[in-house]
Amino acid sequence: MSLPHAILTALLEKPSSGLELTRRFDRSIGYFWSATHQQIYRELGKLEQAGQIRALEPAQPARGQKREYEVLPAGREALSAWVARPEDPKQVRDPLLLRMRAAAVVGAPGLDAELRRHLMLHRRQLAEYLEIERRDFAPGRDMDGRDADGDRLRHLVLRGGIDLENFWIGWLTRALAEYPAQEAQPR
């Protein structure tokens, strides 16, 4: 449901081609809303048919040139309406949690290794988020006329990611301390 809104947001930040959007999803939006190259192109087509975006005319027409898209007023209105709409929090759907629940009944050889792997991945993601924060949101950073309110909101989204990674690191550390790997027998 939210992929079109993620695309509209990205295009309002900067008109882009589908390939550029895919790269931006990999570098920023994808941290909290992922999409494949195919999903992005499919959604661009739907948004264009709905009159919410349009392809820009290239400065110099060339064969095989990337189509760059911009948001039309109808797209901005749709995004504004979506932002204003109330939405309940989503339930957590994490395969690791389900696997741990299953391990309680069938045993869990190797579960401790998987918990350690997840811990390492969350530590790595936290380090990446902290580097983005250091680079893009350092105190006293020159704004160069940028949108201060927009930057505050982007920083809050990043802080949410940092807090989530800290949660997972703490939880996994506790799970590893409490989980008796040698006693992982089926019930």
Disulfide bonds with the S-S distance in Angstrom:
none
